Every structure is written in C-alpha cells, then in structure tokens.
Amino acid sequence: LTTGANLIIFPEGTRTLHGRKINPFARGAANIALRTGFDMLPVVLHTDTIGLSKQQPWYDIPRQTITMTIDIGNSFNYKDYKQENSESKMARVLTRDMENFYKQQLENNYDSKYSN
C-alpha cells in the first residue's frame, strides 16, 4: 500500500448465497485500514446475470457474457474511527458503517429479478 498498490477486499469474507443481498461483514477490511492508516474506497459491482454465487463453483463460468457496471462511493476515512477507545471497537464501528453503506446501495439499486 505504501508504494501505491491497491488491495481489493470483499468484506463479506465469502461469496453471497443466491437470493440474498448481502452476507454479514467480517472485520478484516476494517482492521487492515485502521492498522495501516489507509482510507477505504467502497466499490459496488452490478452485473446483469448471476455468476460467482456461493452455490456455483468458482470455475463454472456462465455461458453468456456478464455486463458489469461499477459504482464508487465516498472513502471511509480511517482517522474518523480512531476516536474510539479500543482497536476492536474501532473495527466494529467501521465494519458496521461499511455494511450499512452496502445495504443502502443494494436497497436502492438491487434488481429484484435475481432475488428469487
């Protein structure tokens, strides 16, 4: 990260089950941001077909082309979370805020045809 490289983290820690909008988030992404002192930039990937769900092997590629759009949110500034008393509390609060951001994005933009 100090050399300008990016680190991509999927904060759910696993692939989403078909029919679910989001899995509970793990605290790994928040811990990395807080311990390294780097902000997190949330990115939402939207696809027009189901692919890479938990019920599907990762190597089982869909037969049709997947069209993807990307929405980029506002950064989570790690300094905003350094005000808490303990590292574990900082990570819990940041994780909760990230999860709420993604839930809100999915509620506003989720295509219901994939929710069955």
C-alpha positions, 0 to 999 in steps of 0.5 A: 500500500505504501508504494501505491498498490491497491488491495481489493477486499470483499468484506463479506469474507465469502461469496453471497448465497443466491437470493440474498443481498448481502452476507454479514461483514467480517472485520478484516477490511476494517482492521487492515485500514485502521492498522495501516492508516489507509482510507477505504474506497467502497466499490459496488459491482452490478452485473446483469446475470448471476455468476460467482454465487456461493452455490456455483463453483468458482470455475463454472463460468456462465455461458453468456457474457456478464455486463458489469457496471461499477459504482464508487462511493465516498472513502471511509476515512480511517482517522474518523474511527480512531476516536474510539477507545479500543482497536476492536471497537474501532473495527466494529464501528467501521465494519458496521458503517461499511455494511450499512453503506452496502445495504443502502446501495443494494436497497436502492439499486438491487434488481429484484429479478435475481432475488428469487 
